[in-house]
């Protein structure tokens, strides 16, 4: 099974859920709770549409999520300051093959 690690790459403004370098890990459809620092249902709307593309190894540069091929970047839906009092989080999604 291919695992996907999603790491908080950057936070612009203030996020009430995540801090820099927090991680979420998915093993197939399952959230690996003991390897996950935090989870936000609202932020998941930004990465959920891409989980299958990452799982199947579609290169990130081909789907416009990076200039690289191995790291996929998505952004939380909260626009942050000055529009909201929250913040937006940039997530890096990394595909991990079984045995990595």
Residue pairs with C-beta under 8 A, 6 or more apart in sequence:
1 27
1 28
1 98
2 28
2 55
2 56
2 57
2 95
2 96
2 97
2 98
3 25
3 26
3 27
3 32
3 95
3 96
3 97
3 98
3 100
4 25
4 26
4 51
4 54
4 55
4 93
4 94
4 95
4 96
5 23
5 24
5 25
5 93
5 94
5 96
6 23
6 24
6 25
6 26
6 47
6 91
6 92
6 93
6 94
7 21
7 22
7 23
7 91
7 92
7 94
8 18
8 19
8 20
8 21
8 22
8 23
8 89
8 90
8 91
9 20
9 73
9 90
9 91
9 92
10 20
10 89
10 90
11 18
11 19
11 20
11 87
11 88
11 89
11 90
12 80
12 81
12 87
12 88
12 89
12 90
13 78
13 80
13 81
13 84
13 86
13 87
13 88
14 85
14 86
14 87
15 76
15 78
15 86
15 87
15 88
15 89
16 86
17 38
17 39
17 40
17 43
18 37
18 38
18 40
18 43
18 89
19 37
19 38
22 37
22 38
23 35
23 36
23 37
24 31
24 36
24 37
24 38
24 39
25 31
25 32
25 35
25 36
26 32
26 51
31 39
40 76
42 76
42 77
42 78
43 76
43 77
43 78
43 89
43 91
45 77
46 74
46 75
46 76
46 77
46 91
47 74
47 91
47 93
50 63
50 65
50 72
50 74
50 93
51 93
53 63
53 72
54 72
54 93
54 95
55 95
57 95
59 69
60 66
60 68
60 69
60 70
60 71
60 72
60 73
61 67
61 68
61 69
63 72
65 72
65 73
65 74
65 93
66 72
66 73
70 94
70 95
71 92
71 93
71 94
72 92
72 93
72 94
73 90
73 91
73 92
73 93
74 90
74 91
74 93
75 88
75 89
75 90
75 91
76 87
76 88
76 89
76 90
76 91
77 88
78 84
78 86
78 87
78 88
78 89
79 88
80 86
80 87
80 88
81 87
